[in-house]
């Protein structure tokens, strides 16, 4: 069993930066594909970014503004969000699967087995 705990959400202004972290426990973290997804009110959960080792993928809407990284020694995956926009407002979820995923399908939430509880990010205009 894998437990995921997100942290770092909050209320910021447009143009600000925010760093989300996800701490994982259980199993061999370095072998996991990790993803970040988000869900705004009334909308479906959508892909934000994913990483396996140093291979990453991003949604077009965040490319160039968000950076995903991982620290296998600390069992954490981070999402640095810069130039935040009001449309980035959502609950952000960390997700994991205990095997490599091609980055082309790491965008699909149904491919992940474990999810965190989510952390709220609110960007005011």
Chimera marker file (.cmm) of the C-alpha trace (Angstrom):
<marker_set name="trace">
<marker id="1" x="0.000" y="0.000" z="0.000" r="1" g="1" b="0" radius="0.5"/>
<marker id="2" x="1.201" y="3.478" z="-0.881" r="1" g="1" b="0" radius="0.5"/>
<marker id="3" x="0.180" y="6.562" z="1.075" r="1" g="1" b="0" radius="0.5"/>
<marker id="4" x="0.451" y="10.006" z="-0.489" r="1" g="1" b="0" radius="0.5"/>
<marker id="5" x="0.213" y="13.293" z="1.395" r="1" g="1" b="0" radius="0.5"/>
<marker id="6" x="0.195" y="16.618" z="-0.447" r="1" g="1" b="0" radius="0.5"/>
<marker id="7" x="1.188" y="19.947" z="1.046" r="1" g="1" b="0" radius="0.5"/>
<marker id="8" x="1.925" y="23.482" z="-0.045" r="1" g="1" b="0" radius="0.5"/>
<marker id="9" x="-1.407" y="24.712" z="-1.333" r="1" g="1" b="0" radius="0.5"/>
<marker id="10" x="-2.801" y="28.124" z="-0.489" r="1" g="1" b="0" radius="0.5"/>
<marker id="11" x="-4.181" y="31.427" z="-1.671" r="1" g="1" b="0" radius="0.5"/>
<marker id="12" x="-1.953" y="33.488" z="-3.954" r="1" g="1" b="0" radius="0.5"/>
<marker id="13" x="-2.301" y="36.320" z="-6.443" r="1" g="1" b="0" radius="0.5"/>
<marker id="14" x="-2.031" y="36.024" z="-10.189" r="1" g="1" b="0" radius="0.5"/>
<marker id="15" x="1.611" y="35.996" z="-11.226" r="1" g="1" b="0" radius="0.5"/>
<marker id="16" x="2.805" y="34.487" z="-7.963" r="1" g="1" b="0" radius="0.5"/>
<marker id="17" x="4.558" y="31.156" z="-7.507" r="1" g="1" b="0" radius="0.5"/>
<marker id="18" x="3.711" y="28.195" z="-5.316" r="1" g="1" b="0" radius="0.5"/>
<marker id="19" x="5.434" y="24.889" z="-4.632" r="1" g="1" b="0" radius="0.5"/>
<marker id="20" x="3.439" y="21.761" z="-3.948" r="1" g="1" b="0" radius="0.5"/>
<marker id="21" x="4.982" y="18.678" z="-2.393" r="1" g="1" b="0" radius="0.5"/>
<marker id="22" x="3.797" y="15.104" z="-2.161" r="1" g="1" b="0" radius="0.5"/>
<marker id="23" x="5.326" y="12.722" z="0.359" r="1" g="1" b="0" radius="0.5"/>
<marker id="24" x="5.018" y="9.025" z="-0.405" r="1" g="1" b="0" radius="0.5"/>
<marker id="25" x="5.343" y="6.095" z="1.953" r="1" g="1" b="0" radius="0.5"/>
<marker id="26" x="5.289" y="2.368" z="1.277" r="1" g="1" b="0" radius="0.5"/>
<marker id="27" x="7.313" y="0.521" z="-1.321" r="1" g="1" b="0" radius="0.5"/>
<marker id="28" x="10.202" y="1.557" z="-3.534" r="1" g="1" b="0" radius="0.5"/>
<marker id="29" x="9.528" y="5.173" z="-4.465" r="1" g="1" b="0" radius="0.5"/>
<marker id="30" x="12.133" y="5.323" z="-7.227" r="1" g="1" b="0" radius="0.5"/>
<marker id="31" x="10.166" y="2.735" z="-9.233" r="1" g="1" b="0" radius="0.5"/>
<marker id="32" x="6.927" y="4.746" z="-9.166" r="1" g="1" b="0" radius="0.5"/>
<marker id="33" x="5.528" y="6.910" z="-11.885" r="1" g="1" b="0" radius="0.5"/>
<marker id="34" x="4.225" y="10.029" z="-10.147" r="1" g="1" b="0" radius="0.5"/>
<marker id="35" x="1.638" y="12.435" z="-11.431" r="1" g="1" b="0" radius="0.5"/>
<marker id="36" x="-0.097" y="15.658" z="-10.512" r="1" g="1" b="0" radius="0.5"/>
<marker id="37" x="-3.714" y="16.229" z="-11.452" r="1" g="1" b="0" radius="0.5"/>
<marker id="38" x="-6.166" y="18.977" z="-10.616" r="1" g="1" b="0" radius="0.5"/>
<marker id="39" x="-9.893" y="19.384" z="-10.386" r="1" g="1" b="0" radius="0.5"/>
<marker id="40" x="-11.753" y="22.665" z="-10.439" r="1" g="1" b="0" radius="0.5"/>
<marker id="41" x="-15.374" y="22.955" z="-9.232" r="1" g="1" b="0" radius="0.5"/>
<marker id="42" x="-17.775" y="21.506" z="-11.768" r="1" g="1" b="0" radius="0.5"/>
<marker id="43" x="-14.976" y="20.151" z="-13.952" r="1" g="1" b="0" radius="0.5"/>
<marker id="44" x="-13.396" y="16.770" z="-14.488" r="1" g="1" b="0" radius="0.5"/>
<marker id="45" x="-10.041" y="15.899" z="-13.027" r="1" g="1" b="0" radius="0.5"/>
<marker id="46" x="-7.329" y="16.885" z="-15.486" r="1" g="1" b="0" radius="0.5"/>
<marker id="47" x="-3.700" y="16.016" z="-15.986" r="1" g="1" b="0" radius="0.5"/>
<marker id="48" x="-1.070" y="18.548" z="-14.955" r="1" g="1" b="0" radius="0.5"/>
<marker id="49" x="2.321" y="16.810" z="-14.989" r="1" g="1" b="0" radius="0.5"/>
<marker id="50" x="3.972" y="13.417" z="-14.574" r="1" g="1" b="0" radius="0.5"/>
<marker id="51" x="7.455" y="12.076" z="-13.998" r="1" g="1" b="0" radius="0.5"/>
<marker id="52" x="9.318" y="8.775" z="-14.046" r="1" g="1" b="0" radius="0.5"/>
<marker id="53" x="12.965" y="9.114" z="-13.093" r="1" g="1" b="0" radius="0.5"/>
<marker id="54" x="13.868" y="12.262" z="-15.050" r="1" g="1" b="0" radius="0.5"/>
<marker id="55" x="11.383" y="11.799" z="-17.861" r="1" g="1" b="0" radius="0.5"/>
<marker id="56" x="8.561" y="14.299" z="-17.509" r="1" g="1" b="0" radius="0.5"/>
<marker id="57" x="5.421" y="15.378" z="-19.307" r="1" g="1" b="0" radius="0.5"/>
<marker id="58" x="3.197" y="18.431" z="-18.932" r="1" g="1" b="0" radius="0.5"/>
<marker id="59" x="-0.241" y="19.559" z="-19.931" r="1" g="1" b="0" radius="0.5"/>
<marker id="60" x="-0.109" y="22.236" z="-22.602" r="1" g="1" b="0" radius="0.5"/>
<marker id="61" x="-1.855" y="24.652" z="-20.257" r="1" g="1" b="0" radius="0.5"/>
<marker id="62" x="1.023" y="24.576" z="-17.756" r="1" g="1" b="0" radius="0.5"/>
<marker id="63" x="4.021" y="23.922" z="-20.009" r="1" g="1" b="0" radius="0.5"/>
<marker id="64" x="6.706" y="26.521" z="-19.423" r="1" g="1" b="0" radius="0.5"/>
<marker id="65" x="5.161" y="27.628" z="-16.113" r="1" g="1" b="0" radius="0.5"/>
<marker id="66" x="5.138" y="24.455" z="-13.994" r="1" g="1" b="0" radius="0.5"/>
<marker id="67" x="8.059" y="22.149" z="-13.228" r="1" g="1" b="0" radius="0.5"/>
<marker id="68" x="7.751" y="18.662" z="-11.773" r="1" g="1" b="0" radius="0.5"/>
<marker id="69" x="10.675" y="17.123" z="-9.934" r="1" g="1" b="0" radius="0.5"/>
<marker id="70" x="11.313" y="14.244" z="-7.587" r="1" g="1" b="0" radius="0.5"/>
<marker id="71" x="13.710" y="13.432" z="-4.789" r="1" g="1" b="0" radius="0.5"/>
<marker id="72" x="13.993" y="9.657" z="-4.540" r="1" g="1" b="0" radius="0.5"/>
<marker id="73" x="16.070" y="9.915" z="-1.363" r="1" g="1" b="0" radius="0.5"/>
<marker id="74" x="13.252" y="11.790" z="0.363" r="1" g="1" b="0" radius="0.5"/>
<marker id="75" x="10.361" y="9.971" z="-1.333" r="1" g="1" b="0" radius="0.5"/>
<marker id="76" x="8.874" y="13.224" z="-2.512" r="1" g="1" b="0" radius="0.5"/>
<marker id="77" x="7.627" y="14.702" z="-5.748" r="1" g="1" b="0" radius="0.5"/>
<marker id="78" x="7.299" y="18.442" z="-6.137" r="1" g="1" b="0" radius="0.5"/>
<marker id="79" x="5.416" y="20.760" z="-8.434" r="1" g="1" b="0" radius="0.5"/>
<marker id="80" x="6.811" y="24.266" z="-8.770" r="1" g="1" b="0" radius="0.5"/>
<marker id="81" x="4.120" y="26.519" z="-10.188" r="1" g="1" b="0" radius="0.5"/>
<marker id="82" x="5.086" y="29.938" z="-11.486" r="1" g="1" b="0" radius="0.5"/>
<marker id="83" x="3.186" y="32.724" z="-13.250" r="1" g="1" b="0" radius="0.5"/>
<marker id="84" x="0.002" y="31.418" z="-11.716" r="1" g="1" b="0" radius="0.5"/>
<marker id="85" x="-3.295" y="32.348" z="-13.295" r="1" g="1" b="0" radius="0.5"/>
<marker id="86" x="-6.836" y="32.385" z="-11.868" r="1" g="1" b="0" radius="0.5"/>
<marker id="87" x="-7.643" y="29.430" z="-14.133" r="1" g="1" b="0" radius="0.5"/>
<marker id="88" x="-5.068" y="27.379" z="-12.211" r="1" g="1" b="0" radius="0.5"/>
<marker id="89" x="-7.412" y="27.447" z="-9.228" r="1" g="1" b="0" radius="0.5"/>
<marker id="90" x="-8.274" y="23.858" z="-8.307" r="1" g="1" b="0" radius="0.5"/>
<marker id="91" x="-7.685" y="21.060" z="-5.862" r="1" g="1" b="0" radius="0.5"/>
<marker id="92" x="-4.364" y="19.495" z="-6.793" r="1" g="1" b="0" radius="0.5"/>
<marker id="93" x="-3.894" y="15.760" z="-6.355" r="1" g="1" b="0" radius="0.5"/>
<marker id="94" x="-0.770" y="13.663" z="-6.274" r="1" g="1" b="0" radius="0.5"/>
<marker id="95" x="-1.009" y="10.203" z="-7.837" r="1" g="1" b="0" radius="0.5"/>
<marker id="96" x="1.242" y="7.165" z="-8.056" r="1" g="1" b="0" radius="0.5"/>
<marker id="97" x="1.574" y="3.833" z="-9.785" r="1" g="1" b="0" radius="0.5"/>
<marker id="98" x="4.231" y="1.318" z="-8.787" r="1" g="1" b="0" radius="0.5"/>
<marker id="99" x="5.681" y="0.813" z="-12.263" r="1" g="1" b="0" radius="0.5"/>
<marker id="100" x="6.983" y="2.840" z="-15.212" r="1" g="1" b="0" radius="0.5"/>
<marker id="101" x="4.375" y="4.445" z="-17.422" r="1" g="1" b="0" radius="0.5"/>
<marker id="102" x="5.083" y="5.838" z="-20.869" r="1" g="1" b="0" radius="0.5"/>
<marker id="103" x="4.711" y="9.573" z="-20.525" r="1" g="1" b="0" radius="0.5"/>
<marker id="104" x="2.129" y="9.532" z="-23.307" r="1" g="1" b="0" radius="0.5"/>
<marker id="105" x="-0.309" y="7.567" z="-21.131" r="1" g="1" b="0" radius="0.5"/>
<marker id="106" x="0.806" y="8.991" z="-17.795" r="1" g="1" b="0" radius="0.5"/>
<marker id="107" x="-1.706" y="11.716" z="-18.589" r="1" g="1" b="0" radius="0.5"/>
<marker id="108" x="-4.615" y="9.364" z="-17.868" r="1" g="1" b="0" radius="0.5"/>
<marker id="109" x="-5.903" y="9.375" z="-14.269" r="1" g="1" b="0" radius="0.5"/>
<marker id="110" x="-7.273" y="5.830" z="-14.582" r="1" g="1" b="0" radius="0.5"/>
<marker id="111" x="-3.698" y="4.535" z="-14.954" r="1" g="1" b="0" radius="0.5"/>
<marker id="112" x="-2.835" y="5.457" z="-11.365" r="1" g="1" b="0" radius="0.5"/>
<marker id="113" x="-3.472" y="3.221" z="-8.381" r="1" g="1" b="0" radius="0.5"/>
<marker id="114" x="-2.891" y="5.589" z="-5.476" r="1" g="1" b="0" radius="0.5"/>
<marker id="115" x="-4.097" y="9.097" z="-4.781" r="1" g="1" b="0" radius="0.5"/>
<marker id="116" x="-3.562" y="11.715" z="-2.134" r="1" g="1" b="0" radius="0.5"/>
<marker id="117" x="-6.327" y="13.699" z="-0.472" r="1" g="1" b="0" radius="0.5"/>
<marker id="118" x="-5.575" y="16.847" z="-2.444" r="1" g="1" b="0" radius="0.5"/>
<marker id="119" x="-4.489" y="20.365" z="-1.603" r="1" g="1" b="0" radius="0.5"/>
<marker id="120" x="-6.372" y="23.534" z="-2.551" r="1" g="1" b="0" radius="0.5"/>
<marker id="121" x="-4.721" y="26.142" z="-4.733" r="1" g="1" b="0" radius="0.5"/>
<marker id="122" x="-6.573" y="29.407" z="-5.197" r="1" g="1" b="0" radius="0.5"/>
<marker id="123" x="-5.256" y="32.133" z="-7.482" r="1" g="1" b="0" radius="0.5"/>
<marker id="124" x="-6.908" y="35.523" z="-7.198" r="1" g="1" b="0" radius="0.5"/>
<marker id="125" x="-6.911" y="38.032" z="-10.032" r="1" g="1" b="0" radius="0.5"/>
<link id1="1" id2="2" r="1" g="1" b="0" radius="0.2"/>
<link id1="2" id2="3" r="1" g="1" b="0" radius="0.2"/>
<link id1="3" id2="4" r="1" g="1" b="0" radius="0.2"/>
<link id1="4" id2="5" r="1" g="1" b="0" radius="0.2"/>
<link id1="5" id2="6" r="1" g="1" b="0" radius="0.2"/>
<link id1="6" id2="7" r="1" g="1" b="0" radius="0.2"/>
<link id1="7" id2="8" r="1" g="1" b="0" radius="0.2"/>
<link id1="8" id2="9" r="1" g="1" b="0" radius="0.2"/>
<link id1="9" id2="10" r="1" g="1" b="0" radius="0.2"/>
<link id1="10" id2="11" r="1" g="1" b="0" radius="0.2"/>
<link id1="11" id2="12" r="1" g="1" b="0" radius="0.2"/>
<link id1="12" id2="13" r="1" g="1" b="0" radius="0.2"/>
<link id1="13" id2="14" r="1" g="1" b="0" radius="0.2"/>
<link id1="14" id2="15" r="1" g="1" b="0" radius="0.2"/>
<link id1="15" id2="16" r="1" g="1" b="0" radius="0.2"/>
<link id1="16" id2="17" r="1" g="1" b="0" radius="0.2"/>
<link id1="17" id2="18" r="1" g="1" b="0" radius="0.2"/>
<link id1="18" id2="19" r="1" g="1" b="0" radius="0.2"/>
<link id1="19" id2="20" r="1" g="1" b="0" radius="0.2"/>
<link id1="20" id2="21" r="1" g="1" b="0" radius="0.2"/>
<link id1="21" id2="22" r="1" g="1" b="0" radius="0.2"/>
<link id1="22" id2="23" r="1" g="1" b="0" radius="0.2"/>
<link id1="23" id2="24" r="1" g="1" b="0" radius="0.2"/>
<link id1="24" id2="25" r="1" g="1" b="0" radius="0.2"/>
<link id1="25" id2="26" r="1" g="1" b="0" radius="0.2"/>
<link id1="26" id2="27" r="1" g="1" b="0" radius="0.2"/>
<link id1="27" id2="28" r="1" g="1" b="0" radius="0.2"/>
<link id1="28" id2="29" r="1" g="1" b="0" radius="0.2"/>
<link id1="29" id2="30" r="1" g="1" b="0" radius="0.2"/>
<link id1="30" id2="31" r="1" g="1" b="0" radius="0.2"/>
<link id1="31" id2="32" r="1" g="1" b="0" radius="0.2"/>
<link id1="32" id2="33" r="1" g="1" b="0" radius="0.2"/>
<link id1="33" id2="34" r="1" g="1" b="0" radius="0.2"/>
<link id1="34" id2="35" r="1" g="1" b="0" radius="0.2"/>
<link id1="35" id2="36" r="1" g="1" b="0" radius="0.2"/>
<link id1="36" id2="37" r="1" g="1" b="0" radius="0.2"/>
<link id1="37" id2="38" r="1" g="1" b="0" radius="0.2"/>
<link id1="38" id2="39" r="1" g="1" b="0" radius="0.2"/>
<link id1="39" id2="40" r="1" g="1" b="0" radius="0.2"/>
<link id1="40" id2="41" r="1" g="1" b="0" radius="0.2"/>
<link id1="41" id2="42" r="1" g="1" b="0" radius="0.2"/>
<link id1="42" id2="43" r="1" g="1" b="0" radius="0.2"/>
<link id1="43" id2="44" r="1" g="1" b="0" radius="0.2"/>
<link id1="44" id2="45" r="1" g="1" b="0" radius="0.2"/>
<link id1="45" id2="46" r="1" g="1" b="0" radius="0.2"/>
<link id1="46" id2="47" r="1" g="1" b="0" radius="0.2"/>
<link id1="47" id2="48" r="1" g="1" b="0" radius="0.2"/>
<link id1="48" id2="49" r="1" g="1" b="0" radius="0.2"/>
<link id1="49" id2="50" r="1" g="1" b="0" radius="0.2"/>
<link id1="50" id2="51" r="1" g="1" b="0" radius="0.2"/>
<link id1="51" id2="52" r="1" g="1" b="0" radius="0.2"/>
<link id1="52" id2="53" r="1" g="1" b="0" radius="0.2"/>
<link id1="53" id2="54" r="1" g="1" b="0" radius="0.2"/>
<link id1="54" id2="55" r="1" g="1" b="0" radius="0.2"/>
<link id1="55" id2="56" r="1" g="1" b="0" radius="0.2"/>
<link id1="56" id2="57" r="1" g="1" b="0" radius="0.2"/>
<link id1="57" id2="58" r="1" g="1" b="0" radius="0.2"/>
<link id1="58" id2="59" r="1" g="1" b="0" radius="0.2"/>
<link id1="59" id2="60" r="1" g="1" b="0" radius="0.2"/>
<link id1="60" id2="61" r="1" g="1" b="0" radius="0.2"/>
<link id1="61" id2="62" r="1" g="1" b="0" radius="0.2"/>
<link id1="62" id2="63" r="1" g="1" b="0" radius="0.2"/>
<link id1="63" id2="64" r="1" g="1" b="0" radius="0.2"/>
<link id1="64" id2="65" r="1" g="1" b="0" radius="0.2"/>
<link id1="65" id2="66" r="1" g="1" b="0" radius="0.2"/>
<link id1="66" id2="67" r="1" g="1" b="0" radius="0.2"/>
<link id1="67" id2="68" r="1" g="1" b="0" radius="0.2"/>
<link id1="68" id2="69" r="1" g="1" b="0" radius="0.2"/>
<link id1="69" id2="70" r="1" g="1" b="0" radius="0.2"/>
<link id1="70" id2="71" r="1" g="1" b="0" radius="0.2"/>
<link id1="71" id2="72" r="1" g="1" b="0" radius="0.2"/>
<link id1="72" id2="73" r="1" g="1" b="0" radius="0.2"/>
<link id1="73" id2="74" r="1" g="1" b="0" radius="0.2"/>
<link id1="74" id2="75" r="1" g="1" b="0" radius="0.2"/>
<link id1="75" id2="76" r="1" g="1" b="0" radius="0.2"/>
<link id1="76" id2="77" r="1" g="1" b="0" radius="0.2"/>
<link id1="77" id2="78" r="1" g="1" b="0" radius="0.2"/>
<link id1="78" id2="79" r="1" g="1" b="0" radius="0.2"/>
<link id1="79" id2="80" r="1" g="1" b="0" radius="0.2"/>
<link id1="80" id2="81" r="1" g="1" b="0" radius="0.2"/>
<link id1="81" id2="82" r="1" g="1" b="0" radius="0.2"/>
<link id1="82" id2="83" r="1" g="1" b="0" radius="0.2"/>
<link id1="83" id2="84" r="1" g="1" b="0" radius="0.2"/>
<link id1="84" id2="85" r="1" g="1" b="0" radius="0.2"/>
<link id1="85" id2="86" r="1" g="1" b="0" radius="0.2"/>
<link id1="86" id2="87" r="1" g="1" b="0" radius="0.2"/>
<link id1="87" id2="88" r="1" g="1" b="0" radius="0.2"/>
<link id1="88" id2="89" r="1" g="1" b="0" radius="0.2"/>
<link id1="89" id2="90" r="1" g="1" b="0" radius="0.2"/>
<link id1="90" id2="91" r="1" g="1" b="0" radius="0.2"/>
<link id1="91" id2="92" r="1" g="1" b="0" radius="0.2"/>
<link id1="92" id2="93" r="1" g="1" b="0" radius="0.2"/>
<link id1="93" id2="94" r="1" g="1" b="0" radius="0.2"/>
<link id1="94" id2="95" r="1" g="1" b="0" radius="0.2"/>
<link id1="95" id2="96" r="1" g="1" b="0" radius="0.2"/>
<link id1="96" id2="97" r="1" g="1" b="0" radius="0.2"/>
<link id1="97" id2="98" r="1" g="1" b="0" radius="0.2"/>
<link id1="98" id2="99" r="1" g="1" b="0" radius="0.2"/>
<link id1="99" id2="100" r="1" g="1" b="0" radius="0.2"/>
<link id1="100" id2="101" r="1" g="1" b="0" radius="0.2"/>
<link id1="101" id2="102" r="1" g="1" b="0" radius="0.2"/>
<link id1="102" id2="103" r="1" g="1" b="0" radius="0.2"/>
<link id1="103" id2="104" r="1" g="1" b="0" radius="0.2"/>
<link id1="104" id2="105" r="1" g="1" b="0" radius="0.2"/>
<link id1="105" id2="106" r="1" g="1" b="0" radius="0.2"/>
<link id1="106" id2="107" r="1" g="1" b="0" radius="0.2"/>
<link id1="107" id2="108" r="1" g="1" b="0" radius="0.2"/>
<link id1="108" id2="109" r="1" g="1" b="0" radius="0.2"/>
<link id1="109" id2="110" r="1" g="1" b="0" radius="0.2"/>
<link id1="110" id2="111" r="1" g="1" b="0" radius="0.2"/>
<link id1="111" id2="112" r="1" g="1" b="0" radius="0.2"/>
<link id1="112" id2="113" r="1" g="1" b="0" radius="0.2"/>
<link id1="113" id2="114" r="1" g="1" b="0" radius="0.2"/>
<link id1="114" id2="115" r="1" g="1" b="0" radius="0.2"/>
<link id1="115" id2="116" r="1" g="1" b="0" radius="0.2"/>
<link id1="116" id2="117" r="1" g="1" b="0" radius="0.2"/>
<link id1="117" id2="118" r="1" g="1" b="0" radius="0.2"/>
<link id1="118" id2="119" r="1" g="1" b="0" radius="0.2"/>
<link id1="119" id2="120" r="1" g="1" b="0" radius="0.2"/>
<link id1="120" id2="121" r="1" g="1" b="0" radius="0.2"/>
<link id1="121" id2="122" r="1" g="1" b="0" radius="0.2"/>
<link id1="122" id2="123" r="1" g="1" b="0" radius="0.2"/>
<link id1="123" id2="124" r="1" g="1" b="0" radius="0.2"/>
<link id1="124" id2="125" r="1" g="1" b="0" radius="0.2"/>
</marker_set>
